[in-house]
Amino acid sequence: MSVLELIDEIESIIEDSSSVPFSGKVVIDKEELLEILNEIKEKLPSEIKQANWVKEEQKRILAEAQKEADTIVLEAKNHLKELIEEDEVTKKAKDRAEEVVTKAQNNAKEIRLGSMEYADSILMETQENLKELIEVLDKNRRELRGVK
């Protein structure tokens, strides 16, 4: 089960538990709740590992994009040098080389931005999951202590 499913299970246990008359409190099976919380603890590191993987993947994609851009720029420069001696072709070659460089830079920028957005969304989702879990845990702890 995912962390969110485990949190849903905790909520279900709380909602389905028998209530103490004349109070907003419920009787909860401590062992069952602790088992679920331990499962959550075990699963959280995997989500954190996933976020780290996304971060490393972003770095790899950016390095790959930069390498590709550098290769394209180098190829364009070499091609431009070959064509410099040909008068009529020189202008066309220069224009094309600039177009290739611009395209490569734009592609690299798009890849960089896309990977950053993807990494940010994964990190945001993980952060939201952790916030929800902390809120549930805080609420449960307050209820266990008899504080609202």
C-alpha positions in Angstrom: 0.0 0.0 0.0 1.1 3.5 -0.6 1.5 6.1 2.2 -1.7 7.8 1.2 -3.6 4.5 1.3 -2.2 3.8 4.7 -3.3 7.2 5.9 -6.7 6.5 4.5 -6.7 3.2 6.4 -5.9 5.1 9.7 -8.8 7.5 8.9 -11.1 4.5 8.3 -10.1 2.9 11.6 -10.8 6.2 13.5 -14.1 6.7 11.7 -15.2 3.0 12.3 -14.1 2.9 15.9 -16.6 2.8 18.7 -17.0 6.2 20.3 -16.9 7.0 24.0 -20.3 8.3 25.1 -20.7 12.0 25.7 -17.3 12.8 24.2 -15.7 13.2 20.8 -13.3 10.4 21.6 -13.1 6.9 20.1 -11.6 3.6 21.3 -8.8 2.6 18.9 -6.8 -0.7 18.6 -3.4 0.6 19.5 -1.5 -2.3 17.9 -3.3 -2.0 14.6 -2.7 1.7 14.5 1.0 1.3 15.4 1.4 -1.4 12.7 0.1 1.0 10.1 2.3 3.9 11.4 5.3 1.5 11.1 4.4 0.7 7.6 4.2 4.4 6.8 7.7 4.9 8.3 9.0 2.1 6.1 7.5 3.6 2.9 8.6 7.2 3.5 12.2 6.5 2.8 11.3 5.1 -0.6 9.4 8.3 -1.5 12.4 10.3 -0.4 14.7 8.0 -2.5 12.4 8.6 -5.4 12.7 12.4 -5.0 16.5 12.0 -4.9 16.4 9.9 -8.0 14.4 12.6 -9.7 17.0 15.2 -8.7 19.8 13.0 -10.0 17.9 12.3 -13.2 17.5 16.0 -13.6 21.2 16.5 -13.3 21.9 13.8 -15.8 19.4 15.2 -18.3 20.8 18.6 -18.0 24.4 17.3 -18.5 23.2 15.3 -21.5 21.5 18.3 -23.0 24.5 20.5 -22.4 26.8 17.9 -24.0 24.4 17.6 -27.0 24.3 21.4 -27.3 28.1 21.6 -27.1 28.4 19.0 -29.8 25.9 20.7 -32.0 27.7 24.1 -31.5 31.1 22.5 -32.3 29.7 20.8 -35.4 28.2 24.0 -36.5 31.4 25.9 -36.1 33.4 23.3 -38.0 30.9 23.3 -40.8 31.0 27.1 -40.9 34.8 27.1 -41.2 34.6 24.7 -44.2 32.1 26.9 -46.0 33.8 30.3 -45.3 35.9 30.0 -48.5 32.8 29.5 -50.7 31.5 33.0 -51.3 27.8 32.4 -52.1 27.4 29.5 -49.6 29.1 31.4 -46.8 26.1 33.5 -45.9 23.7 30.6 -46.0 26.0 28.5 -43.9 26.4 31.2 -41.3 22.6 31.6 -41.1 22.1 27.9 -40.8 24.8 27.6 -38.1 23.2 30.3 -36.1 19.8 28.6 -36.5 21.3 25.3 -35.3 23.0 26.9 -32.3 19.8 28.8 -31.4 17.7 25.6 -31.8 20.2 23.6 -29.7 20.2 26.3 -27.0 16.4 26.4 -27.0 16.2 22.6 -26.9 18.6 22.5 -24.0 16.7 25.2 -22.2 13.4 23.4 -22.7 14.9 20.1 -21.5 16.3 21.9 -18.5 13.0 23.7 -17.7 11.0 20.5 -18.2 13.2 18.4 -15.9 13.1 21.2 -13.3 9.3 21.3 -13.4 9.1 17.5 -13.2 11.5 17.4 -10.3 9.6 20.2 -8.6 6.2 18.5 -9.0 7.6 15.2 -7.6 9.1 17.1 -4.6 5.9 19.1 -4.1 3.8 15.9 -4.2 6.1 14.3 -1.7 6.1 17.4 0.5 2.2 17.4 0.4 2.1 13.8 1.4 4.4 14.4 4.3 2.4 17.4 5.4 -0.8 15.4 5.3 0.8 12.5 7.3 2.2 14.9 9.9 -1.2 16.6 10.3 -2.8 13.2 10.8 -0.2 12.1 13.2 -0.5 15.4 15.2 -4.2 15.0 15.3 -4.0 11.4 16.5 -1.4 12.3 19.1 -3.6 15.1 20.4 -6.6 12.8 20.6 -4.5 10.1 22.3 -3.5 12.7 24.9 -7.1 13.9 25.2 -6.3 17.4 23.7 -8.4 18.8 20.9 
